[in-house]
Amino acid sequence: MRKIKIGRIMILVLVSILILTGGLFSIRTLFWQKNLVEEKSYYDLDLFTMENGLMTYKDSSYDKSTGIDVSSHNQSIDWSSVKQDGIDFAMIRIGYRGAQEGILHEDEYFNFNIQSAIKNKIKVGVYFFSSAVSDDEIDQEVNLVLRKVKNYKIDMPIVFDMEEFEQGGRIDDLTTEQKTNLALRFCEKIKEAGYTPMIYGNLTWLYQNYDFDKISKYSIWLASYSSTCPMEDKFDMWQYSNKGQVDGINGDVDINIYLQKK
């Protein structure tokens, strides 16, 4: 009888342990599944939708605005007409570094574009098209940017834009680590100067040419020409079309949506 009693006690203990561990496992599984759902996508991608030819995001907890990005390629712009066509902001190119020769160039339309946009009460940000291959060259680019914006009210981010050239260029031999460090150096110096830094790129560039975990501490400007959003990580601006039609601009122009949590 004693052996049977001890056996029953052991069975009860084992059952209790199994119930306890099973419960803990279930709780842990629930949290794990919850995290998977949360990590699947920063935004609810189904809430991005086109209305009257423009992208919007159907979530009332976000402020949404529509903008363009322009350079000398767009030539002379009638900014009054741009404003009347419902454009909220403009990202204006300050300049670029030559892909092969590495020389700094200022955008010939920058002063006209930023002054005219501000005059017409369009919020402005700026971007620099970089081909820097060293810290010294990044510092040169930052100095140029800060010199050009110092007399203007910059409402939007200042953007680091590095891209692949079809014909090849001086950045081709840079490693992922080097490209990441150059982008971070640019952003750190822009932030130190009191502005909001941002990094531009398409999915391939953001994830294969940068260490995304490192650059994502700064705002991201996604380039993806599509009516459906392909990016599950957080971004702040999405360049969703390079075929936009806006009053006051001859030809196609890039169109963007900018999201800010209220």
N, C-alpha and C positions, 0 to 999 in steps of 0.2 A: 504493500500500500504506500509506503514511504517513497519507493522508487517511482511509482505512478504519479504521486503528488508532485514530486520534484520535476518529473517530466512535463506535467501540465504547466507548472510555473515557468519552465524554460520555454515552452511553446508560447505562453502568453507574453513573455519578455521579447521573444523573437518577433511575434506579431506586432507588438508595440513599436519595436525598432523599425520594422518594415513600414508601418503606417506613418511614423515620424519622418523617416527618410523619404518616403514617397511624397509626403506632403511638402517637404522642403524642396524636393525635386520639381514638384508641380509649380510651387511658388517661383522657383528660379526660372523655370521654363516660361512662365507667364511674363516675367520681367524681361527675359531674353527676347521673347516674341514681340513684346511691346517696344523694346529698343530697336528691333529689326524694322518695325513699322515706322518708327520715328526717324531712323537713319536712312530709310529707303529714298526719301526725297525731302529736301528742305521745304519746297513749295508743293502744294497740291497742283501737279502739272495739268490736271484736267480743267483747272480754273483759268488757264490762259486761253483766250479766245479772241477772234478777230471781229471787230465791230466797225462798220463803215470804212473798211480797208486798213484799220489801225489795231494794233495789239492792245489788249487790256487784260487785267487780272481781277477775277470776280471774287475778291475778298475785301470786305469793308474795313479790315484792320490794317490795310496798306493804302498809302497814298501812291497814285500812279500818275506819271507824266510822260508826255511824248516829246521826243527830241530828234534832232538831226546831227550828223557830224560832217564837217565840211573842211575843205582845203582849197588851195589854188586850183585844183582840178575842176572845181565847180565854178571857177571864174567869178565874175561880178554877180552879186546876189542883191535882190530887192528885199531888204529885211523887213520893211513895212508890210509887204505882201505875205512874207513868211509868217509874221505874227498874226495877221488876219486869218491865215489858214489854220490856226489852232496849234501852232508849235510852241511848246513851253520852254524848251531849252536847246542850246546848241553846244556841241563839243567842237572846238575850233583848233585846227592844227597850228602849232607855233612854228614848227620846223622839223627837220630831219637830218640824219647823218647819212651821207652817201654810202650805198651798199658795198661798193668796191673801193672807192678812194678814201672813204672815212672822213670826208670834210663836212663840217657843220654848215647847214643851209637854213636860213630863216624863210618861212612861208611868206611870199610877197603880198598875199591878201590878208595876213593876220590882223594887222592894225585896223584896216577897213572893216573886216568882219566883226571883230570884237567890239569896236566902237559903235558900229551900226546895230548890232544885236542888243547891246546894252541900252542904246538910245530908244529902241523899240520895246524895251522892258521884257526881253527874252533872257532868261538865266543862262550864264555861260560857264563852261568848263573848258579845259584845254588838253591837248595831247601832244606828245613828242614821239616821232618815229625814230627809234634808236637802232643804231648798228654798232654800239659800243662794244669793245672787246677788253676793256680794262677799267679799273676803278677810276683812274684819271679821266678817262673819256666820259664816264658816267657823271663825274663831278662837273666837267665842262658842260654837259647837257643840262644838268640841274641849274647851273649858274645862268645859262642862257634862258631857261624857262622862268626862273625867278626874276631876272632882269626885265623880261618882257611883260610879266603879269603884275608887277609891283604897283602900277598906277591904276589898276582896274579892280572892281569888285568881282571876285570869283565865287560864284554860288555853288558850282558843281565841282567834281573832282579834277585833279591833275593826273593825267594818265601816262603810264609807261607802255609804249607800243613797240614790241619787237616781233618781227615776222620773218618767215622764210621767203627768199627771193627765188623766182623760177630760174633766173639766169645764174644763180649762185652768188654768194657774197662773203664778206670777211667774217661773218658770224658762224659760218658753216662748221668750223672746226671746234667751236665751243662745246664743252660738255654740258650736261644737264645741270650739274652743280654750279658751273660757271655762270650759265644763263640765270639760274635762280639767284645767285649772289648779286649779280648785276641789277636784276629787277628789285631785289630787296634793298640794295644800297640807294637806288633812285627813290624808292618809296620812303625810306627812313629819312632821307634828307628833305624831301617834300613835306613830310609830317613835322619835322623839326622846325620848318619855316612857317608852320601854322596852317597848312592846307591839308585837304583830304586826298591821299594818294589812291590810285587805282591801277590795276593791271589788266591789259586788254589781250584777248586771244581767242582763237577757236578751240574746240574741244581737244584736237590733236596737239596743238601748241601748249595749252594749259596743262595737260596731263602727261605729255611725252617729252616736252622740252623744258618744263619746270618741275620742281618738287612741289606738287600742289599743296601738300600738307603745310609747307613753309610759307608759300605765297598767299594762301587763303586767309591769313590773318589780316590781309588788306582787302579792300573792295575789289570785286571782279567784274569786268566788262566782257560778257560773252558775245562772240560773233558766231551766229548760226542762222543761215538764211532759210527759214522754215516757219510754217504756221503752227508747228508743234514744238514744244521746248524739249531738247534732248538732255539737259543737264540736271542731275539730281542734287548736286551740291549747291551751296548758297552762291548766288551772284546778285549784284545790285542793278546792273544794267544789261540789257539784251539788245544787240544789234540784229534784228530779225529780218531785215530786208536791205538789199543794195539797189533796189529798183523802185524806190519811193518817188512819188510825184508830189511836189510841194509848190504852191504858187510862189513866184519870185525867183525860182531856181530853174535854169535851163537844163533839161535832161534829168537823168536819174540821180537820186541822192539816198544816202544811207538813212534808215529810220530806226529809232531805238525806243524802248520802254525803260523807264527808271522806276524802281520800287523802293519805298521807304516805309518801314514799320511805324505806325502811328504811336 
